């Protein structure tokens, strides 16, 4: 059997390829589907929270958000007169796109679990969460 790190990498790569191909068909670029999911799930939030949720750097989120704002998917507003604290929310177009992305993610989950029983799928989720907790940087574990 192949080493754990290699199997995890291979599974992630294959699943990510399928998700990104489906997302690209909607006109989305890398990073945008996960940001849409974050905002749909969490509602309005700041760039730091989005970065934590998506497991990417804040600067990367900033460039993703610029494109999303340009494409009419999100809006950014200042809160309490603080020019550095921008809060991001989905536009009506962004909400529609988030629903389509959610369907893509659900299809990917179904594909990944196709050969597993419900019990095996739940056990896999539990085990993957434990693996994540073991390898994640301490500041990432709390999201």
N, C-alpha and C positions, 0 to 999 in steps of 0.2 A: 504494500500500500504506500502511496506517496505521502510525504511529510505533511503535517497539518498546515504549516504556513503556505505550502504550495497549493494544496486543495482549496484553502480559503481564497487565495489570490485568483486561482482559475475560476472558481465559482463567481467571485465578484466581477471579474473581467467579462465573463460571458453574459451575466445578468445586466451589467452596466451597458454593454454593447447593444443589447436588445432595447433597453430603456431609452438610450440616447438616439437610436435609429427611429424609434416611434416618436420621441420628442422632437427630433429634427424635422420630421414630417409635419409637425405643427408649427415649425418655424422657430423653435426654441434652441438656444445654444447651451453648451455645457454649463452646469451650475444653476441655470434658471429653473429646471423642474423642482429641484430640492428647495430653492427659495420660495417658489410658489406653494409647495407643500407646507413649509414652515409658516408662512403668513396665513394660509388657509386654516391651519391647525391652531396657531397661537394668536392670531389677530395682529393688530398693530404692535410693532416692536421696533427696537433700535437695531442698528447695524451690528453691534456687539452680540446681541442675543441671536441674531440670524447667523452670524459666524459660528457661534457655539453649537447651534442646532445642526448646521450643515457640515460641521467639522472642517471648516476652511478658515483662512486668515481674513481679518477684517478688511484689509486692503483689497483682497480678491472680491469680497462681497461688494465693496464700493464700486468696482468696475462692472460687476454683474448688474448691480442696481442702476447704474448709469444707462446701460442698454435697455433694461426693463422699463425704466422711466421714459426713455425715448420712444419705446414701442407701445407705450400706453398701458402697461401691465401693472405698474405700481405708481404711487405718489409718495413723496417725502415732504414732511412738514416739520417746522421747528416747534418745540414745546417750551413754554415759559420763557420766551425770549432768549433762550440759549442757542446761539448760532451753531454750536458744535454738536448739539443733541438733536439729530434728525430722526424722526419716527417714520417708519415705512408701513404702508397699508396697500391692499390690493384695490385696484380700480374695478369697475364692473367688468371690463374686458379681462382683467387679471383673474377675477373670480371664475369666469367662464373657462379660462385656460387652466386654472387650478383644478377644476372639476375634470377636465380632460386628462390632465396629468395624473390625477388620482386613479382614473380608470387604467392608465398605463401601468401604474405601480401595482394595482390589484391584479392585472393580467400577469405581470412579472412574478408576483407572489404565487399565483396559481401555477404558473409554469415551473417555478422552483420547487413547489410542494407536490407536483403531480404524481410522483412516485412514493409519496409518504402518506401514512395514515394520519388522521387528525391528531392522535396521541403522539406520533413521531414528530409531527410538525411542531406541536407545542413543546416537546422535549428539545428539539433543535433550537427553537427560539430561546428557551431557558439556557441552554448550553452556550449559545452564541453570545447571550448577554453576559454570562460569566466570563467568557473569553475576552469580550470587549472590556469589562471591568478590570480584568487582570492586566491588559496591555495599554489601556487609555492613560493619558496624562491626568494627574489628579484634578486639574481644573475642568476637565471635560466630563468627569464622571457624574457631576451633579445635574446635567441636563437630561 
